[in-house]
């Protein structure tokens, strides 16, 4: 079992925001890998993940707040925050 998820299940206290994010990150990475292992391309997984997130954000926060969030993401993406480090040999 994933470390953060295992801790969350064993610990009766409510998780902190950071613990929730770590557990979610681990579960999402596991989902991503299992889906990829079934032959679904990363582009499809990514597009569907973004779509699902946007539906949930609109439902929870409304169209305007979600649109502002997405608008802010443009600069964050362009700044390189989501770039993975490239391996050097």
C-alpha positions as CSV (number, residue, x, y, z in Angstrom):
1,X,0.0,0.0,0.0
2,X,1.1,3.6,-0.6
3,X,2.9,5.1,2.4
4,X,0.6,8.2,2.8
5,X,-2.5,6.2,2.1
6,X,-1.5,3.5,4.6
7,X,-0.8,6.2,7.2
8,X,-4.2,7.8,6.5
9,X,-6.0,4.5,7.0
10,X,-4.1,3.7,10.3
11,X,-4.3,7.1,11.9
12,X,-7.7,8.0,13.3
13,X,-7.0,11.8,13.4
14,X,-8.1,13.9,10.4
15,X,-5.4,14.4,7.8
16,X,-3.7,17.7,7.3
17,X,-4.0,19.4,4.0
18,X,-0.4,18.3,3.2
19,X,-1.2,14.7,4.1
20,X,-4.4,14.7,2.0
21,X,-2.4,16.1,-1.0
22,X,0.3,13.5,-0.6
23,X,-2.2,10.6,-0.3
24,X,-4.1,11.9,-3.3
25,X,-0.8,12.3,-5.3
26,X,0.2,8.7,-4.5
27,X,-3.2,7.4,-5.5
28,X,-3.3,9.4,-8.7
29,X,0.2,8.2,-9.7
30,X,-0.9,4.6,-9.1
31,X,-4.0,5.1,-11.2
32,X,-1.9,6.8,-13.9
33,X,0.6,3.9,-14.0
34,X,-2.1,1.2,-14.0
35,X,-4.0,2.9,-16.7
36,X,-0.9,3.3,-18.8
37,X,0.0,-0.3,-18.2
38,X,-3.4,-1.2,-19.8
39,X,-2.3,0.6,-23.0
40,X,-4.1,3.9,-22.6
41,X,-1.9,6.7,-23.9
42,X,-0.7,9.4,-21.5
43,X,-2.4,12.1,-23.7
44,X,-5.8,10.4,-23.2
45,X,-5.2,9.9,-19.5
46,X,-4.1,13.5,-19.1
47,X,-7.0,15.0,-21.1
48,X,-9.6,12.9,-19.2
49,X,-8.0,13.8,-15.8
50,X,-8.1,17.5,-16.6
51,X,-11.7,17.3,-17.9
52,X,-12.8,15.4,-14.7
53,X,-11.0,18.0,-12.5
54,X,-12.7,20.9,-14.4
55,X,-16.1,19.4,-14.0
56,X,-15.5,18.9,-10.3
57,X,-14.1,22.5,-9.8
58,X,-17.1,24.0,-11.7
59,X,-19.5,22.0,-9.6
60,X,-17.8,23.0,-6.3
61,X,-16.8,26.6,-7.1
62,X,-18.7,27.8,-10.1
63,X,-17.7,28.8,-13.6
64,X,-16.2,32.1,-12.9
65,X,-13.9,31.0,-10.1
66,X,-12.8,27.9,-12.1
67,X,-12.2,30.1,-15.2
68,X,-10.0,32.4,-13.1
69,X,-8.1,29.4,-11.7
70,X,-7.5,28.1,-15.2
71,X,-6.5,31.6,-16.5
72,X,-3.8,31.7,-13.7
73,X,-2.6,28.3,-14.7
74,X,-1.5,29.7,-18.1
75,X,1.3,31.7,-16.5
76,X,2.2,29.0,-14.2
77,X,2.6,26.5,-17.0
78,X,4.5,29.0,-19.1
79,X,6.9,29.6,-16.2
80,X,7.9,26.0,-16.3
81,X,6.5,24.9,-13.0
82,X,5.1,21.7,-14.5
83,X,8.2,20.8,-16.5
84,X,9.9,17.6,-15.5
85,X,13.7,17.7,-15.0
86,X,15.5,16.1,-17.9
87,X,17.9,13.3,-17.1
88,X,21.5,13.9,-17.9
89,X,23.9,11.0,-18.5
